[in-house]
Amino acid sequence: MKTTAWILGTVLALGAIAPGVAAAQSATSVQIAAATLPSPSEEVNSLNPVVTVRGAVIKVSDVFSGPIPRGDRAILNAPAPGERTILDAELLGRIARLYGLDWKPLNRDIRAVVKRDSQTLTHEEILGEVRAALEAQGAPKDAELQTATASLAIDLPVEATPSIQVGKVAFDPRSRRFSAMVDISASEGDRVVFTRQVAVGGRMFATEAMPVLTASVNRGDIIGPNDITVAHVRADQVRDGAVSDPYALVGKQARRAIKEGEPVLASQLQSPVIVNRGDEVVIFYALKTMNLTAKGKAMDAGGQGDVIRILNTSSNRTLMAKVVQPHQVVVDAVNITASR
């Protein structure tokens, strides 16, 4: 009990004896803390964790924001166009120290990802130049080229002007195989900044100009003129019964779904249905001396010009009649084939 009272008294005595000293120490601590923090006007460096560069080098300012006391310079070669590289914490720390930056990695997992901007020379663009070179050597025009390589696309520096030169072209008409060497380059002014040589090989297939649909249609859809285009389709993929006249597709109705870009078979089409099964119709009998009419019932569905079965409800005979309009059919009485 005496010990507790002594400690409490000592603490109170210290507080009473040196209040000014405690205040001075508190003020000094605030000043020291303030001195360690940057002033509002003082800039600090920060890491740019994801960067896209356009040129062939990576600069300090690409990776770090803020002041660069020792000057902004190239620190690394940029990756190939379209590719990326990763700068780890150790490398970032060395760069910061070398260029006097106010930055340190907080842990070993800190990193920056640098990607090189690019433009793409597409597979179709390269193959188009190869096709033109082959045609100049006597190969069939508008042929389809099937390459051994799935994609010939190449990423080039975004700031450069691309060029394609095709040389050493060969084509064997018997096997339909072709080969070519393609030199691809990119230049900035008079300076070549990218070069690559690509070997292109494969087979060439003759094509036919065929009408195809610009978009897939469903069963029952009516095909209009804006739904049709002409495409060069491999001749060995054109099936018997394919419609070759674009105008023969206009106004037709799809019997079933038809895919975009494929030749259309006549069996996939029908005239738009204007008489449905079970409809009551007027039968016109076209005789040499007169025209007769009768009431009937459609046993089949049909479009204009289709010949369908019609039941004459007066005579209870089944006739074959041509659909001419909604609810109207015509029978050539001379050639009627009827059955009870």
C-alpha positions in Angstrom: 0.0 0.0 0.0 2.8 2.4 0.8 4.6 1.5 -2.5 1.5 2.4 -4.6 1.1 5.7 -2.8 4.8 6.5 -3.5 4.5 5.9 -7.2 1.3 7.9 -7.5 2.9 10.8 -5.7 6.0 10.7 -7.8 4.0 10.9 -11.0 1.9 13.8 -9.7 5.0 15.6 -8.6 6.7 15.3 -12.0 3.6 16.6 -13.7 3.4 19.6 -11.3 7.1 20.4 -11.4 7.7 20.4 -15.2 4.6 21.3 -17.2 6.6 23.7 -19.4 9.2 21.1 -20.1 6.6 18.6 -21.3 5.0 21.2 -23.5 8.4 22.1 -25.0 9.1 18.4 -25.7 5.7 18.0 -27.4 6.4 21.0 -29.6 9.8 19.7 -30.5 8.3 16.3 -31.5 5.8 18.0 -33.8 8.5 20.0 -35.4 10.7 16.9 -36.0 7.7 15.0 -37.5 6.8 17.9 -39.7 10.4 18.1 -40.9 10.3 14.4 -42.1 7.2 14.9 -44.2 7.3 16.6 -47.6 5.9 20.1 -47.8 2.8 20.5 -49.9 4.8 22.1 -52.7 7.5 19.3 -52.7 6.9 16.6 -55.3 7.7 13.0 -54.7 8.3 10.2 -57.1 5.7 7.4 -57.7 5.8 4.2 -59.7 3.7 3.8 -62.9 2.8 0.1 -62.5 1.4 -0.3 -66.1 3.1 1.5 -69.0 2.7 1.5 -72.7 5.6 3.0 -74.7 5.7 3.9 -78.4 9.4 3.9 -79.2 12.3 1.5 -79.0 13.5 2.5 -75.5 12.1 2.8 -72.0 12.8 6.1 -70.3 12.9 7.0 -66.6 9.7 9.1 -67.0 7.9 6.1 -68.5 8.3 4.2 -65.2 8.3 6.9 -62.6 6.3 10.1 -62.2 7.6 13.2 -60.5 11.0 15.1 -60.7 14.0 13.4 -62.2 17.0 15.3 -60.7 19.6 13.7 -63.0 17.7 14.0 -66.2 15.3 11.8 -68.1 17.2 9.2 -70.1 16.7 5.8 -71.8 17.2 3.1 -69.2 16.3 -0.1 -71.1 15.4 -1.3 -74.6 11.7 -1.6 -75.1 10.2 -5.0 -75.8 9.3 -6.0 -79.4 6.1 -4.4 -80.8 3.1 -5.8 -79.1 5.2 -7.6 -76.5 5.7 -6.7 -72.8 8.5 -6.8 -70.2 8.4 -6.8 -66.4 10.6 -4.7 -64.2 11.0 -6.2 -60.7 11.5 -4.5 -57.4 15.3 -4.9 -57.3 15.7 -3.3 -60.8 13.2 -0.5 -60.0 15.2 0.3 -56.8 18.5 0.4 -58.7 17.0 2.8 -61.3 15.6 5.0 -58.5 19.0 5.2 -56.8 20.9 5.8 -60.0 18.7 8.8 -61.1 18.3 10.3 -57.6 14.6 9.6 -57.3 12.8 9.8 -54.0 11.3 6.3 -54.2 12.0 2.8 -52.6 10.1 -0.4 -53.2 7.9 -1.3 -50.2 8.4 -5.0 -50.7 9.8 -7.5 -53.1 6.5 -8.0 -54.9 6.5 -4.4 -56.4 6.8 -4.5 -60.2 6.1 -2.5 -63.3 4.7 -3.9 -66.6 5.9 -2.2 -69.8 4.2 -2.9 -73.1 5.3 -1.7 -76.5 2.6 -0.2 -78.6 2.1 -1.7 -82.1 0.2 -1.8 -85.3 -0.8 -5.1 -86.8 -0.1 -6.2 -90.3 -3.0 -8.7 -90.7 -3.0 -12.2 -92.1 -5.3 -11.0 -94.9 -3.1 -8.1 -95.9 0.0 -10.4 -96.2 -1.9 -13.1 -98.1 -3.4 -10.5 -100.4 0.1 -9.5 -101.6 1.0 -13.2 -102.0 -2.1 -13.8 -104.1 -1.3 -10.9 -106.4 2.2 -12.2 -106.9 0.9 -15.7 -107.7 -1.7 -14.4 -110.2 1.1 -12.4 -111.9 2.9 -15.8 -112.4 -0.2 -17.3 -114.0 -2.0 -18.8 -111.0 -5.8 -18.8 -111.1 -7.4 -15.5 -110.2 -9.6 -15.1 -107.1 -8.4 -18.4 -105.8 -8.6 -19.3 -102.1 -5.2 -19.7 -100.4 -5.0 -22.1 -97.5 -1.7 -21.5 -95.7 0.2 -24.0 -93.6 0.5 -21.4 -90.9 -2.7 -20.5 -89.0 -1.9 -16.8 -88.8 0.7 -14.6 -90.6 -0.2 -11.5 -88.6 2.8 -9.5 -87.5 3.0 -6.6 -84.9 5.0 -3.6 -86.1 6.1 -0.4 -84.5 3.1 1.9 -84.3 5.0 4.9 -85.4 6.5 3.3 -88.5 5.3 2.8 -92.1 5.0 -0.8 -93.1 6.1 -2.4 -96.4 5.5 -5.9 -98.0 7.7 -7.3 -100.7 6.9 -10.8 -102.2 9.7 -12.7 -103.9 10.6 -16.3 -104.9 7.0 -17.2 -105.8 6.3 -20.8 -107.0 3.1 -22.6 -107.9 2.5 -26.2 -109.0 -0.9 -26.4 -111.0 -1.0 -30.2 -110.5 -0.7 -30.3 -106.8 -2.1 -26.8 -106.4 0.8 -26.1 -103.9 2.4 -22.7 -103.7 5.3 -21.0 -101.8 6.6 -17.5 -101.5 9.2 -15.5 -99.4 7.8 -12.3 -98.0 10.0 -9.5 -96.8 8.2 -7.3 -94.2 9.8 -4.0 -93.1 8.8 -0.8 -91.3 10.4 2.6 -91.7 10.5 6.0 -90.0 11.5 8.4 -92.7 14.6 7.1 -94.3 15.4 4.8 -91.4 14.4 1.1 -91.3 13.3 0.2 -87.8 11.9 -3.3 -88.3 12.6 -6.2 -90.8 11.4 -9.7 -90.9 11.3 -12.4 -93.6 8.4 -14.9 -93.6 8.1 -18.1 -95.6 4.5 -18.6 -96.8 3.3 -21.9 -98.2 0.1 -23.8 -98.7 -2.5 -24.9 -101.3 -4.5 -22.9 -103.7 -8.2 -23.7 -104.5 -10.2 -22.5 -107.5 -13.4 -20.6 -106.6 -16.8 -19.8 -108.0 -18.7 -16.6 -107.7 -21.9 -17.6 -105.8 -24.7 -15.7 -104.1 -24.6 -16.1 -100.3 -26.4 -14.5 -97.4 -25.0 -11.6 -95.5 -26.5 -12.9 -92.3 -28.0 -16.2 -91.2 -31.8 -16.6 -91.6 -34.3 -18.7 -89.7 -37.0 -21.0 -91.0 -39.8 -18.9 -92.4 -37.8 -15.8 -93.0 -38.2 -14.0 -96.4 -35.0 -13.2 -98.2 -34.7 -9.7 -99.5 -32.2 -8.1 -101.9 -30.2 -6.6 -99.0 -29.7 -10.0 -97.6 -27.6 -11.2 -100.5 -24.0 -10.7 -101.6 -21.7 -12.5 -104.1 -18.7 -14.2 -102.7 -15.9 -16.4 -104.1 -16.5 -19.9 -102.7 -14.2 -22.9 -103.1 -15.4 -24.8 -106.1 -15.0 -28.1 -104.3 -17.4 -26.9 -101.6 -20.3 -25.9 -103.9 -22.9 -28.7 -103.6 -25.2 -29.9 -106.3 -28.4 -27.9 -106.3 -26.8 -24.7 -105.2 -28.5 -21.5 -106.5 -26.1 -19.6 -108.8 -28.4 -16.7 -109.7 -28.7 -14.0 -106.9 -32.1 -12.9 -108.3 -33.5 -16.4 -107.8 -33.1 -15.9 -104.0 -35.0 -12.7 -103.8 -38.5 -13.1 -102.3 -38.0 -16.7 -101.4 -38.8 -18.1 -97.9 -36.4 -20.3 -96.0 -37.7 -23.8 -95.4 -35.1 -24.2 -92.6 -32.2 -22.2 -91.1 -29.6 -21.1 -93.7 -26.1 -20.1 -92.5 -24.4 -16.8 -93.5 -21.7 -17.0 -96.2 -22.6 -20.5 -97.5 -24.1 -21.3 -101.0 -27.8 -21.7 -100.8 -29.5 -24.9 -102.0 -32.7 -24.8 -103.9 -34.1 -27.4 -101.5 -33.7 -24.9 -98.7 -36.1 -22.4 -100.3 -39.8 -22.1 -101.1 -42.1 -19.5 -102.3 -43.7 -17.6 -99.3 -46.7 -19.5 -98.1 -49.9 -17.7 -99.0 -52.2 -20.7 -98.6 -52.0 -22.7 -95.4 -53.2 -26.2 -94.9 -56.9 -26.2 -93.9 -57.6 -22.8 -95.5 -60.9 -22.4 -97.4 -60.1 -21.5 -101.1 -61.9 -20.6 -104.3 -61.1 -23.1 -107.1 -61.0 -21.7 -110.6 -61.4 -24.2 -113.4 -59.8 -22.9 -116.6 -61.9 -24.5 -119.4 -61.6 -23.7 -123.1 -65.1 -22.3 -123.4 -65.7 -20.9 -119.9 -64.3 -20.5 -116.3 -66.0 -22.2 -113.4 -65.5 -21.7 -109.7 -66.0 -24.0 -106.7 -65.3 -24.0 -103.0 -62.5 -26.0 -101.7 -60.2 -26.8 -98.8 -56.4 -26.8 -98.9 -54.8 -30.1 -98.0 -51.3 -28.7 -98.2 -49.6 -25.4 -97.6 -48.1 -23.6 -100.6 -46.7 -20.4 -102.0 -47.5 -18.6 -105.3 -46.9 -21.0 -108.2 -46.8 -24.1 -106.0 -49.1 -27.0 -107.0 -50.9 -28.4 -103.9 -53.7 -30.8 -103.1 -57.2 -29.2 -102.9 -60.4 -30.9 -101.7 -63.5 -29.8 -103.7 -66.0 -29.7 -100.8 -68.9 -30.1 -103.2 -67.8 -33.2 -105.1 -65.5 -34.5 -102.3 -62.8 -34.9 -104.9 -59.1 -34.2 -104.4 -57.5 -32.1 -107.1 -54.0 -30.8 -107.9 -54.2 -27.0 -108.2 -51.8 -24.1 -108.6 -51.7 -21.4 -106.0 -52.1 -18.0 -107.6 -53.2 -15.7 -104.7 -54.2 -16.0 -101.1 -57.2 -18.3 -100.9 -57.3 -18.8 -104.7 -56.1 -21.7 -106.8 -56.4 -22.7 -110.5 -57.0 -26.1 -111.9 -56.4 -27.0 -115.6 -59.5 -29.0 -116.1 -58.1 -30.8 -119.1 -55.3 -32.4 -117.1 -57.1 -33.0 -113.8 -56.0 -36.0 -111.9 -58.6 -36.7 -109.3 -59.4 -39.4 -106.8 -62.2 -39.9 -104.4 
